[in-house]
Amino acid sequence: MGPLFTIMRQSFLLLRRDKIFLPAVVSGVMVTLFANLASDWGIEEFRKILFDVGALGFHLTGCLVATFWGTKTISEARTDGSLEIQLAAPVSRVSWLVGKYLGLVLGLILLWILTVIFWQAIMLANNFGLMEKPQLLFFAFQLLEWTLVAAVAVFYATFAGVTIALFATFSTWLAGLVSFPISQNLPPFVAG
């Protein structure tokens, strides 16, 4: 358990100091501000536009960061040679991989917390009050989706290069997004 915790902590600290972290937080804030601004332009209900645009931005920001971080975490360790050094210590490959993934999840949780806090601040500024249970569940499921996309990215990065892993992760993510609307338009199965 000790090596797993050490690798998780190291991975989390590296991701928190990464060049992607600050732009991800800023983009999450900017998307929320844009959602607030766009809801003023619309004829529709202010709250509906705020949540639709904000939810889309929240979803895209988290999934893109999970994809980039997931592929970067594993692929960078292979290219800079730190993988061989870390595996030379008495650490199994499974512990190393799970530790890297858990560090990635901690980084995503930190990004999620910062974005949700800012989202709550926008809601309070617009006199919507505190988030209700359905809204909190929505954001919790978004975090779950981010961790799933990160797992897919780490999976592809274990056996493919950075470019292939990014492409495969984006393709899997896109297939997941379009599969539900397509399944709703298919005719029902008729048992014969």
N, C-alpha and C positions, 0 to 999 in steps of 0.2 A: 504494500500500500504506500510505502514511503516514496519509491521511485515514481509511482503514478502521480502522487500529489506534487512532487517536485517538477515533473514534466508539465503537468497541468498549470502550475503556477508560472513556470518559465514561459510557456506558450501564451498564457493570458497577458503577462507583462509585455512580451514582445508585440502582441497584437494591439495592446492599449497604446503603445508608443509608436505604432505603425503610421505610415503616411496616410493611410485610408481612414483612420479613426476620426480625426478632426473633421475632414471633409464630409464624412458620413453623418456626424452630429450636426454640422452646419446645414447639410442638405435636408436632414429631417426637420430642422427648425425652419428652413426656407420653404419647404413644401407645406408645412403647417401654416406659415404666414401667408403663402400664396392661396391656400384653401380659404383662409379667413378673408383675404382680399377678393378672391373670385366669388365668394358667396355674397358679397355686396353688389356685384354686377348683375347677378341673375334675377330673373323674374320668379323663379321657383322659391320655395321656402328656404330661408337663410340657413337654417340648421341642417337641412337635407344636403345642400350643396357643400357646406362645411365638412360634413362627415363623409360624403362620397369622395370628394377630391382629397381630403386629408387621409382617408383610409387607403386610397390608391397610392398616394405618396408614401405612406407608412409601409405598405406592403412592398412596393418597389425598392425603397431604400434598404429595408432589411434583407430582402432576398438577394439583391445585388451585392451587398456587403458580405452576406453569408457565402455567396458563390466565390467572390474574389478572395476572401480570407481563407475559405476552405481549401481552395486550390493552392493558394500561396503558402499556407502553413506546411503542407506536405512537400510540394514541389521545391520550395526554397531550401528545405532541409536536405533534399537530394542533391541539388545543384551546388550548394556551398560546402558540402562535405560534412556538415554537422551530424547527419544521420549516421554515418559510419562511426564517428567518435562517440555518439550517445549510445549506439548499440554495442560498442566495444565494452561498455560498462555492463554490470550484471542486470540489464534491463531487457525484458522480452520484447519482441516486436509488437505484440498485442498491447502490452502496457504502454509502450511508446505511442502507438497509434491512438489508443483510448485517451491517454493523457493529453495528446495534441488536440483531440476532438473536444475534450472537456474544457481545455483552456479556451478553445474557440467558442464554446457555448457560454463560458463566463464573459467573454468579450461581447458576445451578442446580447447577453442579459444586461450588461452595463449600458450598451447602446440603447436597448429597449427602455430601461429605467429613465435615462436622460430624455428620450423622446416622449415617453408617456408623461413625465413631469411637465415638459413644455406644452404638450397637448392639453393637459389639465389647466395650465396657466392661461392658455388661449380660451378654454371654455369658461373659466372664471372671469376673464376680461370681457366676455360677451354675455355675462349674466346667465349662464347655463347651469351654474352650480357644480357640485362635485359629480364625477362620473357615477353612473348607475351600474348595477350588476351586469346588464347585457353589454354595456360598453366595455366594462372591465373584462368580461369573458371574450369579447371580440379581440381585444388587445392581447389577451393571454393565448388565444388560438393563433394570432399572428406570430407571437414568439415561438410557439410550437412549430409553426410552418418554417420560420427562420432556421430553427435547429434541424429540421428535416432536410431543408435545402443544403445546409452546411454538411450534414451527414452524406448526402449524395455527392457533394463536391469533394469531400475527403475520400469517399469511395473511389471516385474516378481518378483522383490525384494519386492514389496509391499505385496504380499500374499504367497511367498515361502521363504524358508531358503536360505542361501548363496549358498550352493552346487547346489540345484535345480535351483536357479535363474541363476547361471553361466552356467549350462548345457543347460537350456532352451534358454538362450540368444545365446550361441554358436550354438545351433541347428537351431534357427531362422535365424541367420546370415549366416550359411552355406547353409541353404535352399534358402535364397535369392541369394547367390552367384551362385549356380548351376542351379537355375530356368531359367535364361536367355539362357545359352547354350542348355539346354534341350528343351526349347520352340522353339529354332531355328531349331532343328532337327525333330520336329513333323510335320506330313503331314498337309498341309493346310486344313481348314474346307471347305467342299463342300456343298453348300446349295442344297437341293433336291427338 
